[in-house]
Amino acid sequence: MKESIDSTKIPRHIAIIMDGNGRWAQKKGAMRVFGHKHALAAVRDTIEAADDLGVKIVTLYAFSTENWSRPADEVSALMEIMINSFISELPRMVKNNVRLTAIGDIKSLPESMQRNLRNTVETTKNNTGVRVNLALSYSGRWELEQAVKNIAKKVVDGQMTLEEINQEAIASHLNTDDMPDPELLIRTSGELRISNFLLWQMAYTELYFTDVLWPDFRKEHLEAAILDYQKRERRFGKTGTQIKS
C-alpha cells in the first residue's frame, strides 16, 4: 500500500482519537484495562509508520478531561499504564529519534506521572524525528477557556488591546501554538464524532473514520487513511476551479 502513497502530499500533522480499547477487551472476555494495556503496540506501529512516511507530528488523544469521570479503578490503571510506558518506551524513542511533547491540563495528573512525563520530554527535546504530541487531561473547550482567560487578563493588565484580539492572537494562546493545525484526523472504532478534541485547530481538518478498534490499528491502517486523504480536494472555502488554477 505504501507504494501507492504520494510522498509529496503527506500530511504534516495527523491527529488520532485512539478509541475502542474497552470494546476490544470485552470482545475477548476481558476487563477494559486489558485493552488499554494492548494499545501500546498500536501506538508503536503507528509512530514508526508515520515517521517512515515523513509525517512531522502525530497528536494522540490519550486522556480527555471527560475521562476523569470514568470508574476510579480504570482511571488509576490508565495512569499506571502511561507512567510505565514513559519509562519503558524512552530507550526506543531515543534510539528512533522520536520527540515527545504534551498538551492539556498537565498539573491535574498524578505527580509521579508528571515527573516521568517531564523526564521523557526533556530527554527527547533535541530529537529531530517524528514529534509525538500526547493530549493528556485535555479537551478543546478547556483549551479555549484557558486561552480566553489569558487574553482577558492581558487586556485588563494593559498588555493587549481589544483591537489586537484576532484569530492569530487566539491561536497563539492555545496549547498547539508551536505546531501547524492537523490536516488529517483519524478516529478508530467506528464512532463518528470528534469528542471535544482540537476544536479550534480542526476547522479545516479532513476527517477519517474506521471501524478498526485501536489495539488492532497498524501500519496498513495508517497508510489507508493517508491514501484516502490524498484523494480529497482541500478547498478551504474556495471553489475547485480556484484551487486547480
C-alpha positions as a LaTeX table, in Angstrom:
\begin{tabular}{lrrr}
\hline
Residue & $x$ (\AA) & $y$ (\AA) & $z$ (\AA) \\
\hline
Met1 & 0.00 & 0.00 & 0.00 \\
Lys2 & 2.88 & 2.36 & 0.76 \\
Glu3 & 3.93 & 2.39 & $-2.90$ \\
Ser4 & 0.58 & 3.98 & $-3.80$ \\
Ile5 & 1.12 & 6.95 & $-1.48$ \\
Asp6 & 2.27 & 10.24 & $-3.00$ \\
Ser7 & 5.29 & 11.24 & $-0.90$ \\
Thr8 & 4.80 & 14.91 & $-1.87$ \\
Lys9 & 1.33 & 15.04 & $-0.30$ \\
Ile10 & 1.95 & 13.62 & 3.15 \\
Pro11 & 0.04 & 15.46 & 5.91 \\
Arg12 & 2.48 & 17.22 & 8.22 \\
His13 & 0.28 & 16.79 & 11.27 \\
Ile14 & $-2.05$ & 13.86 & 11.95 \\
Ala15 & $-4.35$ & 13.78 & 14.98 \\
Ile16 & $-5.68$ & 10.45 & 16.24 \\
Ile17 & $-8.55$ & 9.61 & 18.59 \\
Met18 & $-7.48$ & 6.20 & 19.85 \\
Asp19 & $-10.89$ & 4.65 & 20.52 \\
Gly20 & $-12.09$ & 1.12 & 21.16 \\
Asn21 & $-9.73$ & $-0.29$ & 23.80 \\
Gly22 & $-12.57$ & $-1.26$ & 26.14 \\
Arg23 & $-14.69$ & $-2.89$ & 23.44 \\
Trp24 & $-11.63$ & $-4.76$ & 22.14 \\
Ala25 & $-11.10$ & $-6.23$ & 25.61 \\
Gln26 & $-14.77$ & $-7.04$ & 26.12 \\
Lys27 & $-14.86$ & $-8.95$ & 22.83 \\
Lys28 & $-12.11$ & $-11.12$ & 24.28 \\
Gly29 & $-14.00$ & $-11.60$ & 27.53 \\
Ala30 & $-11.51$ & $-9.49$ & 29.48 \\
Met31 & $-11.64$ & $-6.37$ & 31.65 \\
Arg32 & $-11.46$ & $-2.99$ & 29.89 \\
Val33 & $-7.96$ & $-2.34$ & 31.25 \\
Phe34 & $-6.75$ & $-5.33$ & 29.20 \\
Gly35 & $-7.48$ & $-3.31$ & 26.07 \\
His36 & $-5.60$ & $-0.27$ & 27.39 \\
Lys37 & $-2.55$ & $-2.46$ & 28.05 \\
His38 & $-2.58$ & $-3.78$ & 24.50 \\
Ala39 & $-2.99$ & $-0.32$ & 22.94 \\
Leu40 & 0.74 & 0.39 & 23.17 \\
Ala41 & 1.53 & $-1.93$ & 20.25 \\
Ala42 & $-0.75$ & 0.18 & 18.04 \\
Val43 & 0.95 & 3.37 & 19.24 \\
Arg44 & 4.41 & 1.96 & 18.44 \\
Asp45 & 3.43 & 0.74 & 14.97 \\
Thr46 & 1.64 & 3.97 & 14.11 \\
Ile47 & 4.54 & 6.18 & 15.20 \\
Glu48 & 7.08 & 4.11 & 13.28 \\
Ala49 & 4.91 & 4.14 & 10.16 \\
Ala50 & 4.28 & 7.89 & 10.43 \\
Asp51 & 7.99 & 8.57 & 10.79 \\
Asp52 & 8.79 & 6.33 & 7.83 \\
Leu53 & 6.26 & 8.20 & 5.66 \\
Gly54 & 7.56 & 11.64 & 6.63 \\
Val55 & 4.74 & 12.81 & 8.92 \\
Lys56 & 6.17 & 15.52 & 11.20 \\
Ile57 & 3.66 & 15.48 & 14.09 \\
Val58 & 1.27 & 12.87 & 15.46 \\
Thr59 & $-1.08$ & 14.11 & 18.20 \\
Leu60 & $-2.63$ & 11.27 & 20.18 \\
Tyr61 & $-5.77$ & 11.83 & 22.28 \\
Ala62 & $-4.56$ & 9.79 & 25.24 \\
Phe63 & $-6.79$ & 11.04 & 28.07 \\
Ser64 & $-9.54$ & 13.65 & 27.97 \\
Thr65 & $-10.82$ & 15.84 & 30.78 \\
Glu66 & $-14.08$ & 13.89 & 30.49 \\
Asn67 & $-12.21$ & 10.62 & 31.10 \\
Trp68 & $-11.75$ & 11.63 & 34.74 \\
Ser69 & $-15.42$ & 10.68 & 35.24 \\
Arg70 & $-14.74$ & 7.03 & 34.41 \\
Pro71 & $-14.65$ & 4.43 & 37.23 \\
Ala72 & $-11.77$ & 5.22 & 39.62 \\
Asp73 & $-10.12$ & 1.83 & 39.17 \\
Glu74 & $-9.99$ & 2.27 & 35.37 \\
Val75 & $-8.56$ & 5.79 & 35.67 \\
Ser76 & $-5.93$ & 4.55 & 38.15 \\
Ala77 & $-4.98$ & 1.69 & 35.83 \\
Leu78 & $-4.72$ & 4.07 & 32.87 \\
Met79 & $-2.39$ & 6.37 & 34.82 \\
Glu80 & $-0.20$ & 3.43 & 35.82 \\
Ile81 & $-0.03$ & 2.16 & 32.23 \\
Met82 & 1.01 & 5.59 & 30.95 \\
Ile83 & 3.61 & 6.07 & 33.69 \\
Asn84 & 5.13 & 2.69 & 32.88 \\
Ser85 & 5.11 & 3.44 & 29.16 \\
Phe86 & 7.07 & 6.68 & 29.66 \\
Ile87 & 9.75 & 4.62 & 31.37 \\
Ser88 & 9.73 & 1.55 & 29.12 \\
Glu89 & 9.46 & 3.41 & 25.80 \\
Leu90 & 12.11 & 6.06 & 26.48 \\
Pro91 & 15.06 & 4.00 & 25.15 \\
Arg92 & 13.07 & 3.23 & 21.98 \\
Met93 & 12.21 & 6.92 & 21.48 \\
Val94 & 15.85 & 7.93 & 21.92 \\
Lys95 & 17.02 & 5.21 & 19.51 \\
Asn96 & 14.39 & 6.15 & 16.88 \\
Asn97 & 14.96 & 9.92 & 17.26 \\
Val98 & 11.35 & 10.48 & 18.41 \\
Arg99 & 10.47 & 13.70 & 20.24 \\
Leu100 & 7.73 & 13.64 & 22.87 \\
Thr101 & 5.62 & 16.66 & 23.85 \\
Ala102 & 2.31 & 17.01 & 25.69 \\
Ile103 & $-0.70$ & 19.33 & 25.78 \\
Gly104 & $-3.53$ & 19.61 & 28.29 \\
Asp105 & $-4.03$ & 20.29 & 31.98 \\
Ile106 & $-0.81$ & 18.52 & 32.94 \\
Lys107 & $-0.93$ & 19.82 & 36.52 \\
Ser108 & $-4.07$ & 17.75 & 37.13 \\
Leu109 & $-2.18$ & 14.49 & 36.53 \\
Pro110 & $-0.67$ & 12.45 & 39.38 \\
Glu111 & 2.72 & 13.82 & 40.48 \\
Ser112 & 4.55 & 10.61 & 39.57 \\
Met113 & 3.10 & 10.81 & 36.06 \\
Gln114 & 4.07 & 14.47 & 35.72 \\
Arg115 & 7.61 & 13.63 & 36.84 \\
Asn116 & 8.07 & 10.79 & 34.33 \\
Leu117 & 6.45 & 12.83 & 31.57 \\
Arg118 & 8.80 & 15.78 & 32.22 \\
Asn119 & 11.79 & 13.44 & 32.13 \\
Thr120 & 10.74 & 11.93 & 28.79 \\
Val121 & 10.02 & 15.34 & 27.26 \\
Glu122 & 13.36 & 16.72 & 28.47 \\
Thr123 & 15.35 & 13.67 & 27.32 \\
Thr124 & 13.86 & 13.73 & 23.81 \\
Lys125 & 13.63 & 17.50 & 23.29 \\
Asn126 & 16.51 & 17.65 & 20.80 \\
Asn127 & 15.38 & 14.66 & 18.74 \\
Thr128 & 14.60 & 15.56 & 15.13 \\
Gly129 & 12.36 & 12.70 & 14.01 \\
Val130 & 8.59 & 12.50 & 14.26 \\
Arg131 & 7.08 & 14.51 & 17.11 \\
Val132 & 4.61 & 12.55 & 19.22 \\
Asn133 & 2.29 & 15.00 & 20.96 \\
Leu134 & 0.18 & 13.49 & 23.75 \\
Ala135 & $-3.12$ & 15.14 & 24.68 \\
Leu136 & $-3.42$ & 14.40 & 28.42 \\
Ser137 & $-6.26$ & 15.65 & 30.62 \\
Tyr138 & $-7.17$ & 17.67 & 27.54 \\
Ser139 & $-10.34$ & 18.93 & 25.90 \\
Gly140 & $-10.90$ & 21.53 & 23.22 \\
Arg141 & $-13.35$ & 23.56 & 25.32 \\
Trp142 & $-10.96$ & 23.57 & 28.29 \\
Glu143 & $-8.18$ & 24.81 & 26.00 \\
Leu144 & $-10.35$ & 27.61 & 24.58 \\
Glu145 & $-11.46$ & 28.58 & 28.08 \\
Gln146 & $-7.83$ & 28.92 & 29.17 \\
Ala147 & $-7.00$ & 30.97 & 26.06 \\
Val148 & $-9.90$ & 33.36 & 26.69 \\
Lys149 & $-8.89$ & 33.83 & 30.34 \\
Asn150 & $-5.26$ & 34.52 & 29.42 \\
Ile151 & $-6.21$ & 37.01 & 26.71 \\
Ala152 & $-8.72$ & 38.73 & 29.01 \\
Lys153 & $-6.06$ & 39.09 & 31.72 \\
Lys154 & $-3.67$ & 40.70 & 29.25 \\
Val155 & $-6.39$ & 43.19 & 28.24 \\
Val156 & $-7.15$ & 44.00 & 31.88 \\
Asp157 & $-3.43$ & 44.42 & 32.63 \\
Gly158 & $-2.98$ & 46.71 & 29.63 \\
Gln159 & $-0.69$ & 44.27 & 27.80 \\
Met160 & $-3.16$ & 43.84 & 24.95 \\
Thr161 & $-5.98$ & 45.85 & 23.36 \\
Leu162 & $-9.36$ & 44.62 & 22.11 \\
Glu163 & $-8.29$ & 45.53 & 18.58 \\
Glu164 & $-5.33$ & 43.12 & 18.87 \\
Ile165 & $-7.61$ & 40.14 & 19.52 \\
Asn166 & $-7.86$ & 38.26 & 16.24 \\
Gln167 & $-7.60$ & 34.66 & 15.03 \\
Glu168 & $-3.80$ & 34.72 & 15.10 \\
Ala169 & $-3.80$ & 36.04 & 18.66 \\
Ile170 & $-6.20$ & 33.33 & 19.81 \\
Ala171 & $-4.16$ & 30.60 & 18.09 \\
Ser172 & $-1.01$ & 31.87 & 19.80 \\
His173 & $-2.65$ & 31.30 & 23.21 \\
Leu174 & $-3.53$ & 27.67 & 22.50 \\
Asn175 & $-1.52$ & 24.63 & 23.63 \\
Thr176 & $-0.62$ & 23.99 & 19.99 \\
Asp177 & 0.83 & 27.44 & 19.29 \\
Asp178 & 4.13 & 25.96 & 18.05 \\
Met179 & 2.67 & 23.48 & 15.55 \\
Pro180 & 0.55 & 23.57 & 12.38 \\
Asp181 & $-3.12$ & 22.58 & 12.53 \\
Pro182 & $-3.72$ & 18.89 & 11.77 \\
Glu183 & $-4.50$ & 18.17 & 8.14 \\
Leu184 & $-5.94$ & 14.75 & 8.97 \\
Leu185 & $-7.91$ & 13.35 & 11.92 \\
Ile186 & $-8.22$ & 9.59 & 12.31 \\
Arg187 & $-10.76$ & 8.07 & 14.70 \\
Thr188 & $-10.90$ & 4.35 & 15.29 \\
Ser189 & $-13.75$ & 2.06 & 16.48 \\
Gly190 & $-16.49$ & 3.34 & 14.16 \\
Glu191 & $-17.61$ & 6.30 & 16.25 \\
Leu192 & $-18.43$ & 9.36 & 14.12 \\
Arg193 & $-17.60$ & 12.36 & 16.32 \\
Ile194 & $-14.58$ & 14.43 & 17.36 \\
Ser195 & $-15.25$ & 14.30 & 21.12 \\
Asn196 & $-14.07$ & 17.75 & 22.16 \\
Phe197 & $-10.67$ & 17.29 & 20.52 \\
Leu198 & $-8.70$ & 20.21 & 19.00 \\
Leu199 & $-11.90$ & 22.15 & 18.29 \\
Trp200 & $-10.21$ & 25.33 & 17.07 \\
Gln201 & $-7.43$ & 23.56 & 15.21 \\
Met202 & $-9.69$ & 21.22 & 13.22 \\
Ala203 & $-11.64$ & 23.92 & 11.35 \\
Tyr204 & $-10.39$ & 22.52 & 8.02 \\
Thr205 & $-9.05$ & 19.11 & 9.03 \\
Glu206 & $-10.01$ & 16.14 & 6.87 \\
Leu207 & $-11.86$ & 13.52 & 8.95 \\
Tyr208 & $-11.29$ & 9.78 & 8.53 \\
Phe209 & $-13.27$ & 7.18 & 10.47 \\
Thr210 & $-12.51$ & 3.47 & 10.60 \\
Asp211 & $-14.26$ & 0.55 & 12.31 \\
Val212 & $-10.90$ & $-0.88$ & 13.41 \\
Leu213 & $-10.58$ & $-0.92$ & 17.20 \\
Trp214 & $-7.46$ & 0.89 & 18.37 \\
Pro215 & $-5.48$ & $-2.13$ & 19.70 \\
Asp216 & $-5.75$ & $-3.65$ & 16.19 \\
Phe217 & $-4.66$ & $-0.45$ & 14.37 \\
Arg218 & $-1.42$ & $-0.97$ & 12.44 \\
Lys219 & 0.79 & 0.49 & 9.71 \\
Glu220 & $-1.54$ & $-0.56$ & 6.89 \\
His221 & $-4.46$ & 1.26 & 8.52 \\
Leu222 & $-2.48$ & 4.49 & 8.75 \\
Glu223 & $-1.47$ & 4.12 & 5.11 \\
Ala224 & $-5.12$ & 3.57 & 4.11 \\
Ala225 & $-6.11$ & 6.77 & 5.93 \\
Ile226 & $-3.39$ & 8.77 & 4.19 \\
Leu227 & $-4.35$ & 7.34 & 0.79 \\
Asp228 & $-7.95$ & 8.40 & 1.40 \\
Tyr229 & $-6.75$ & 11.86 & 2.45 \\
Gln230 & $-4.75$ & 12.23 & $-0.76$ \\
Lys231 & $-7.83$ & 11.59 & $-2.88$ \\
Arg232 & $-9.62$ & 14.61 & $-1.41$ \\
Glu233 & $-9.61$ & 18.16 & $-2.73$ \\
Arg234 & $-8.90$ & 20.61 & 0.09 \\
Arg235 & $-10.63$ & 23.86 & $-0.88$ \\
Phe236 & $-10.64$ & 25.96 & 2.33 \\
Gly237 & $-13.84$ & 27.73 & 1.25 \\
Lys238 & $-12.75$ & 28.26 & $-2.35$ \\
Thr239 & $-14.09$ & 26.51 & $-5.46$ \\
Gly240 & $-12.41$ & 23.53 & $-7.04$ \\
Thr241 & $-11.59$ & 25.65 & $-10.11$ \\
Gln242 & $-9.82$ & 28.23 & $-7.95$ \\
Ile243 & $-7.72$ & 25.57 & $-6.25$ \\
Lys244 & $-6.67$ & 23.98 & $-9.54$ \\
Ser245 & $-5.71$ & 27.32 & $-11.04$ \\
\hline
\end{tabular}
